[in-house]
Amino acid sequence: MTTAVAPAPTLADWTRILGLFVAGLFAAAQFAKVAVALPWLAQVYPQAGGWLPFAVSVNGLAGVVLGVMAGGLVAREGPRRMLALGLAGGGALSLVEAQLPGFAPFMVLRLAEGATHLVIVVAAPTLMAASAPGAARPVAMGLWGTFVGIGFAATAVLGAPLLDLGGVPMLFAAHGAGMLALAVILPPILPKVLTSPERLGWTAAHLGTYGSARRAGPALGFVWYTLNFVALMTLMPPILGPQAAVVLPVVALVGTFGAGFVAKFVAPMQVGMAGFALTMITMPAVWLVPEAAQLPVAALAFCVMGMVPGATFAAVPALNPLSPDQAKANGAIAQLGNVGSTFGTPLFAVALMAGPMGLSLMSSALCLGGIATLAILHGKVAGDRDDLSAFR
C-alpha cells in the first residue's frame, strides 16, 4: 500500500501566495496609513478635534456589520473577481482621499473604504488556501495571519518619508496607486475556484454561517484572541516602557508565522488551544517576576498568544475543504475579529482599575474562554470525520 505524497509548492504557487500577501499588506495599510498620518491630518482637519482618531477605526465598522455578508458575496461571485473589485475600489477611494476633502466627506470615504477592506480580507485568504498545495497550506495561512502586523510596520517605515516628502496626499496617492496596480496584476495569475449560487438575506446568512461549526469554528476561537491582543497592546506598553510597543508586536508575529509551520504536524485547532493555554499561564507571570524581567516574560506571552491567529487561518481550509465555505468562514473571522478589537480595550480598561495584574487575570479568563470554546466545537463536529481534521 502506497501513501500519496502532497506535491511541493512550485515557483508559480509561491508567486501567487506572496502576491496575495502583498494585497493583505495594502489592506492593512488602509488602517495604518491614517494611524501614521494622524499628526498631519490634525493640521488638515483642526476642527475634527477628538473625532479624528475615529478615522482610523471607522474602517472596522463594515466588518462588524457585514463580515458574514461579505463571506457570502465572495462565495457567490468568486474570490478572484471580488479581490479585483476590492483592490480597485480601495485604490480609487484612497486617491480621492488624497485630495483632502472636508472632514465629513473624508469620514464617509473611510467608511466606504472599510467595505473594500472587508472584501479583500475575505477573498485573499480564500485564494491563498487554493494556491497552496496541501503540505504548504498551513505555512501559507500562517503567513497570512501576519499581514496586519507587518502591514502596519511597513506603512510606518515607508510612510514616514512619503509624508515628509509630500504630506498626506503623497502617502494616500502612493497607497491608492499600489492597490490599483495589484488589481490589474494579481487576478490573471490567481486560480479559479468553486463558487456557490445561493443568495441569502442578512439573517439567513448569519444562521448559515454561525449554525455550522466548520464555518464558525475558527472565528469563534479567534474572537477571544482579538479581545486580548489590541487591548493589551494599547495598555501594557505604558506600564512596561516604550520598548514594549516595538518588541511585543514583533514577537507576536514570530508566534503567528511559527504556528503555520507547527500546523503542518499538529492539528490547527490544537495549536490554537496550546496558544491560549500558554498565554493563560505566562501573562500573570509578567507581574510576578522582578521588574527587569517583566518585558522578556511579556514578550514570551505575546509570542505564544501569536500562535492563535496562525492556527485560526490554518484551520479554515482544514475544516472547510470547499472554497465557498472557506469564504464564509473568513467572513466570520473578519466580523468577530472586528468585534473583539472594538470591545476588548474598554473591557481591559475596567480590569486595569485593579492594577496591572488585573490585565493579566482578564487575559487569562478570556484565554480560558477560548480553550472552552474550541473544546465545545470539537464536540460539535465529532460526528463528522472530515471536520475533525482541524482538531487531530
Secondary structure, DSSP 4 states (H G I P E B T S, - for coil): ---PPPPPPPHHHHHHHHHHHHHHHHHHHHHHHHHHHHHHHHHH-GGGGGGTTHHHHTTHHHHHHHHHHHHHHHHHH-HHHHHHHHHHHHHHHHHHHTT---HHHHHHHHHHHHHHHHHHHHHHHHHHHHHS-GGGHHHHHHHHTTHHHHHHHHHHHHHHHHHHHHHHHHHHHHHHHHHHHHHHHSGGGSPP---------HHHHHHHHHT-HHHHHHHHHHHHHHHHHHHHHHHSHHHH-THHHHHHHHHHHHHHHHHHHHTTTS-HHHHHHHHHHHHHHHHHHTTTS-HHHHHHHHHHHHHHHTHHHHHHHHHHHHH--SHHHHHHHHHHHHHHHHHHHHHHHHHHHHHGGG-HHHHHHHHHHHHHHHHHHHHHHHHHTTT-TTGGGGT-
